[in-house]
Amino acid sequence: MKAKELDKKFDTGESIIKQLDLSKAIRPNQQQKRVNVDFPLWMIQSLDKEAKRIGVPRQSIIKIWLAERLDKSSTL
């Protein structure tokens, strides 16, 4: 299928999922890289308490808070 045909289907609201090879799809700037960070015990306990309160794993709360802080810093 040519790009113009695909664009037309998309623009008219027709599903184009069958034309896509999702096994090769990537999310730009979403690649993962493992890092090790040491936190004081009191901080881990506070993180765990907050993570449990909102029902997410510790790693998720750390990612959420870091993303919020970085987003806030980039808009200053």
MODELLER restraints for C-alpha pairs under 7 A, 6 or more apart:
rsr = mdl.restraints
at = mdl.atoms
rsr.add(forms.Gaussian(group=physical.xy_distance, feature=features.Distance(at['CA:9:A'], at['CA:16:A']), mean=6.87, stdev=0.5))
rsr.add(forms.Gaussian(group=physical.xy_distance, feature=features.Distance(at['CA:10:A'], at['CA:16:A']), mean=6.43, stdev=0.5))
rsr.add(forms.Gaussian(group=physical.xy_distance, feature=features.Distance(at['CA:47:A'], at['CA:58:A']), mean=6.23, stdev=0.5))
rsr.add(forms.Gaussian(group=physical.xy_distance, feature=features.Distance(at['CA:48:A'], at['CA:58:A']), mean=5.71, stdev=0.5))
rsr.add(forms.Gaussian(group=physical.xy_distance, feature=features.Distance(at['CA:51:A'], at['CA:57:A']), mean=5.79, stdev=0.5))
rsr.add(forms.Gaussian(group=physical.xy_distance, feature=features.Distance(at['CA:51:A'], at['CA:58:A']), mean=5.49, stdev=0.5))
rsr.add(forms.Gaussian(group=physical.xy_distance, feature=features.Distance(at['CA:51:A'], at['CA:61:A']), mean=5.89, stdev=0.5))
